[in-house]
Amino acid sequence: MSSLRERLLRHKRPEETAVPVTPSENPSTDEWSAVGAVMEQSEWGDFVLRRNTYEAEYRHGGSRLGDLANSGDELWRLLAAKEPGTGSAETSGMPHERLLFMDTETTGLGHGAGNVPFMIGIGFYEGDRFTVEQMLIRHPGEEAAMLGYLQNKLKSRPVLISYNGKSFDWPIVKNRYIMNRMPLQAEPAGHIDFLYPSRSLWKHTLPSCRLGHIEEERLGVYRDNDVPGSLAPALYFQYLAERDPEILKGVFVHNELDVLSLAGLAVHFAALLSGKLDWMHAREFGREEWFRLGLWLDKIGMRAQADEALSALAEELLSDIAQRETGEVDACLLPLAQFFKRRRMLSEACLLWKHYIACKGGSRTASLEPYIELSMYYEHKAKEWKPALEYAQLALDLVWRQGALKRSGNRTGAVRREAGSKEAGNEAAELEKRIERLKRKSASSTTSVWSPSVTKPSRKRRLAPGFEQLSMPL
């Protein structure tokens, strides 16, 4: 029996029969030249492809793209450190030509089946030249061709680099392979998401860690008349309605700049990891960023570089005479002391705690932390009861002064006042127990009379380089 289609064709007049049009005869094949793109044919079908290649000398902001060719191996530390969102590749090196930079433009912001990446931008190195390729689908039927092309790129460049791609871009792309019933032949060998090191370095010093903000503040990239990523879906739907490629020109440019910024960040992080940029570079942006750089270096296993950076920061903080005159201290001083404490560098930590007391000891807004820490240090480590007792008594006095300040303040709400009084009462009770215990130890001790104006370095370990010359009288 003939099929339904054959029966319908028999009733159709010859002039109505559709004639297949070859790509060369299709007048739409050249319409994409207006945005610098062409139609790409593959075994999976057709899609739009735009390609631009940048020479090694090209600068994206302050980053020379070719510099990654000499230091790309350093990025392996971001995988080995197993920061949140990175892969688990165990390697001692990672050639820059194995990296694939990726950024997507999608039809929405969710993760459901209806969110489709209509454009995927990728970047990769060939020698010291950087190439950006952007794949666009004109309709859902071309998605398989785009995904097949991306999969071939991943085979030769298995280490993915993105910005928030671990949580957004890659899960969406991976889901599209499933929806198109295409087997993903291999997961990326590693995935470096630059959002995580960016937060470690700049979360406390920049208003936002959005890629566009970091571009301006740290990479020196300023976009003119840029199409915001939030408008990309609307422009794509407009293109679907009007079929004018010019509508998407701004989206192509925006996506390309995102991929170039990923390469710029790779150059920047590789320079930090290789030592081409050290703590002196971070110092230009303030002590807080200097401190965050040291913590980040310690987090990814570069302890020697972290110690060098943070010891230099401590020296500068301790030698800052202006802090004593104004009674103000940097916000990083107490966290830095805690870092030294965790590293068992107690002598350095004590110098910072004493410096804090010297600057803010007379203020009711001072923190209790340095008093309690010093009391604990002298009781449990130095075994000197009198200084331990002295700091505990100073801490108790500060608790009651702060409690009086809260009671006299213009606070509203009885519950709030009661909670504050209860917290102060608990702190005072703990300190009173400590003071009674230290009084008993001090009474039975033959320790010589101690003066809080004399700084006694630890007898168990030497100070870090540069600390020996610092004297911190209270």
N, C-alpha and C positions, 0 to 999 in steps of 0.2 A: 504494500500500500504506500502511495506517495506521502511524503511528509506534508504538513500544513504549509510550510514555506514554499515548497515546490508547487503546490496547488494554487497558492496566491500569485506566484510569478507567472503561471500559465494564463491567468486572467488579466495580467498587466500588459499594457501596450508596449511595443518595443522601445519607443522613445522615452518611456518612463523608467526603464530599467537603469539602476544606478551604475555608473562607471567608476571604478576605483581610481583615485588620483594619487600619483606618485609624489614623493616629497619634493622632487625637483619642479613639479608642475603646480605645487601649492603656493599661491602668492603670499601666504603668511609666513613662509620660512625666513624671509628677510626682515620682518617687522621688528624682531628683537635686536637688530643692529642699533636701534635708537638708544638702547640702554647698554650697548657693548656686549650683548649676549648672542648666542647661536643655539640652534636646535641640535641636541646630542642624541645620537641613535645608539642603542645597545641591544643586547639579546633580550632584555626585558621590555623594551619599548623606547619611546622618546620622552625627553624632558628638556627644559631650557637650562643651558650652562653658560655661566659668565666666568671668565678667567683673567686674572691680572698677575703679573710677575714683577717682583721688586728686587732690585740689585742689592748687593751687600751693603753699599754705602747709604742706602735709603734710611732716613731717620723718621721714626714715628714719635713725635714729641722729642724727648731727650734721648730716646733709645735708638741705637744703630742696630738694625735688624741682623746684620751679618755677624754681630758680636757673639750670638748664641752658638755659632759654629765652633768657637774655641772653648766654650764653657758649658755646653749643654749637658755634659756628663754630671755636672753638679746637681742637677734637678732630681737625680735618683734619691737624694736624701729625703725629699718630700714624700716619696713612696716608702722608703725604708722606715721613716719615722711613724708611719701608720697614723697620721693625723685623721680626725673624723672626716669621712667622705673620700679618702684616698684609697687606692688599690693596695694590694698586699704583695706586689712583685718583689722578689728577693734578688737583687742584682747589685753589682758593684759599679755599674756604669750604664749610661743610657745615651747613645749617640743622638744628636739633634735630628738626624734624618729619620729616626724611628718615632718621632712625635707627630701627632695629628691634632691640630687645634680645631675646635668645633664650636659653633654658635648657631642657634636655630631661631627662626621666626615662625610662630604658631598662630592658629586661628583663635586661641583663647589662652587662659591662664591656668586651667585645671589640668587634671591628669586622666580624665575619662576618655572613652573611645572616641568621642566627638572632637577632641582636641587634636588637630592635624598639623604637623610641621610642613607648611607649604614652601618654606625655603630653608635649606641647610647650607650654611657657610663653613667651609673647611680651609685650613691653611697648613702648609707643609714645606719643608726645606728640601732643596735639591742642591747639594753643595752648600754654598753660602747665600744662595738666592732663595727668596721666600715667595711662594705662589699661593694666591687666594683663589679658590674655586667656589662658586655659588650655584646651587642646584635649585631650580624652581619648577613646580608642577602647575600646569595650566588647568588641570582638572584631576579628580581622584584617580582616574585611570592611569595616570603617569607616575603614581607614587611608587609602585613596584620597581620601575626603572630607576628612580632616584635612589631607592634603598639598595638596589643591586650595585649601583655605582659606588655608594658609600661603603658597602661591604668589601669591595675590591680594594679600596684605599686602606681599610683597616687591616687587611691581610699583610700589607707591607709596612704599615706604620701603626703598630698595635698599642701604643701608649697614648691615651686620650688626654687632652688638656682642655679645660673649660673654665667657666666662671659661673658657679652655682649649677653646673651641669650634672653633678652627682645626684642632686635632688630634683632637678627639673628637666634639662635637655635630654640626657641619656635615657631616663625612664620612659619618656614620651617616644623617643626614637625606637627604643627596644620594643615598646608596645605595638608600634606600627608594623614591625616585622611579624609579630604574632597575628595582628589583624589581617595582614595580607598573606598569611600562611606561608611565609618565607622563612626557611631555617636560617637562624643566625649561626654561621659556621663556627665562629669563635668569639667569646667575650674579649674586650680589650685586656691586654696583659696587665695594664695598670691604668689608673685614672687619677690625674692630678687636678684637683679642683682648687683654683687660685682664690676662691672665696675664703677658705680657711686660713691660709697664711696672711691674707689681707686683713682679716679680722684680728688676728694675733698682733699685727703691727699697728693697725690704724683705727681700731674700734674706739679707743679711748682718746684719740687725738683729732679725728675727723668727724664731722656731723653725720656722715653716712658712709657706708662701704659699698655703695652702688658702683658699678664699673665706671659709669660716666663721671662720677665725682672723683674717684681715684685717678682717672685719666688727667683731670685738670690739676689736682692738688699734688700728685707725685710723679706723673709721667710727663707733664707739660704738654698735654694734648688738648686743644680747644677746637670744638666743632662749630662750624658756621652753618646756620640754617639746617640743622640736623632734624630729621624726622624722628620723633620719639618712638621708642619701641612699642609703646602702648597704642600708637595709631596704626601700626603695621597691619593688624587684622582688618580694620575698617578699610584701609587702602586696598587690601587684597580682595575683599568682597566687592569693592567698587570696580576693581579690574574684572572680576568675574561677570559683573553686570554690563560693563561697557567694552571689554576686550581691547583696551588701549594700553599697551606696554609702558607708555610714558608715565602712567599712574604709579608704577612700581619703582621708578627710577630712584626716588629718595629712600625706599626700603632697601634696595641693593646697596646704596652708599652706606646707610646706617649699619647694615650687617657686615659689610667689608671692614668698616672702621672697628667694629667689635672684635673681629678676628685679628686685625692688626694690633689692637690693644692687648690681646692675649699674648701675642708674640713679644710686645713691649714689656709686659709683666714678666714673661719668661726670661728676657734679657736682664731685667732688674733683679729678680730673685736669684738667678744664676750668679750675678755679680756679688750679691750679698753672701751667698754660700761659698764662693771661691775666694772671698776676701778682697776683691777689687773695690768693693764698697764696704767700709767698716763702720764702727760706731761714730767716727767723726762725721760721716754723712748724716746719720740720724740726729746727731747733736744740733745740726742746723735747724731742725724742726722742733726743738725743745727737749727738755729732760724727760718728759713722760714718754715720748716716742723712743728716746735713747734707752729708757728702762724696758719698754716693751720689746725692743730689738733683742736685748740681752735675754729676756725670758724666752723669746721665740727660739733663739739659738740654743739655749739649754734644752728646750722642749724637743728639738729635732736631733739631739745628741751631740751638738758641737759645744761641749762643756768648756774647753779651753778658751774658745772665742767668747763664750758667754761670760766667763770669769774676767777676762780682760776688759770687756765692755762695762760690766757692772762694777768692777773695782775702780775703774776710771771715773765712773759716775759717782761713786761714794766719795772719792777724793774731792771731787768738785763740790759736792754738797757740804762736806765737812769744812771746806775752806771758804765757804760763802759767808763773809762777815755781814752782809746786808740782811741775812735772815735773822741774825741776833738783834740787829737794830730795829727791824720792823716787827719782830715777833711772829713772822710767818715762815712756814717751811713748805717745801715742795710736796705735792700729794704723793709722790713716789717714794718718799723717805722711809716711812714705816713699812710699806710692802717690800722695799729693798732690804730692810733689816730682817724681815721674815724670810726672804730668800737666803740670806747668809745663815740664818738659823737652821733652815732645812738642810743646807749644805754643811752643817756643823762648823761653820766659820764664825764661832761665837764671839771672838774678840772684835771682829769687824762689826758684827751686829750690835755689840754693846756700845761701840763708839757712836753708832748712828742713834741708838736710843738715848744716850747721854746728850748728843747734839740736839735732839728734839726737845728734851727737858730744858736745856740751856736756852732754847729759843722760845718755847711756849709754856714753860713750867709755871709761870705766874698767871696764866689765863684759865678762866673757868671752862673754856671750850676745848681745853687740851684733852688728848686721848689718854685713857688709863693704861693703854697697852705698854708703853715703855717702862712705866713704874713697875707694873706687875712682872714684866719680862726680866727686868734687872733684879728684882727681888728673888725671883725663881732662880736666876743664874747664880747669884751669890750664895743662895742657900744650897742648891743641889749640885752645882758644878765647882764653884770656887770654895765652898764650905766656909764662908766668911759670914757670920751671923749678924754682926752689927750693920754692915751696909745693906744686907737683906732686910733687916728690921727697919732701917731708915727709909728705904724705898717703899716698903709696905705702909708705913705711917703716912708718907707723902701721898700715896694712892688713896688711903682712907680719907685724908683731909680733902682731897680733890672730889671724892664721891659726895661728901656732905656739902661741899660748896656748889657742886653741880645740882644736887637735889634742891638746895635753897633757891638756886636760879630758876629751876623748873617751877617750883611752887610760887615764886613771885612773878613768873612770866604771864603774859596775857593769853593763856591757853583756854580753849573752850572744851567742855565735856568732862564730866566727873569721872567717867570710865577711863579716859585718857590720862587724867592726873593720877588716878589710883594705880594704873598700870605702871606709870613712871615711878611712883613712890615705891611700889613693890619691887621693881627691878633694882632701884637704888638700895633698898633694904637688903636684898639678897647679896648684892655686891659687898655692901658694908659688913654683913654677917660673915662672909667668906674671908674678907680681909682681917676682921677682928680675930678669927680663929688663927689665921696665919701669924698675926702679930703676937698673940699669946704663945704660940709655939716657938716663935723666934726669940721671944723674951726669955723663955726657959732655956733655950740653947745658948743664948748669949750670956745668961747668968752663970752657967756652968762652964763657960769657955774662958780660956786664957788669951784669946785673940787680942792683939794690941788695939789701941783706940784708933778708929777709922774716921777719916774726914771725907765728906762727899765731894770736896773740891779736888781730890787727888784721883787720877785715873790710873788703875792698875791693870796693865795688859795681862792676858792669860799666860800662865807659866807652862801650859801644856803644849801650845803650838805658837809658832811665829805668825806675825801679822802678814797679810798679803802685801806684795810689793807696793810701796807708796804710802802705806798706812803708818809705817814706823815713825815718820816725821811729824805725824799729826798729834797734837795735844788737845784734849777736850776738857778743860776745866769747867766745872759747873758754877 
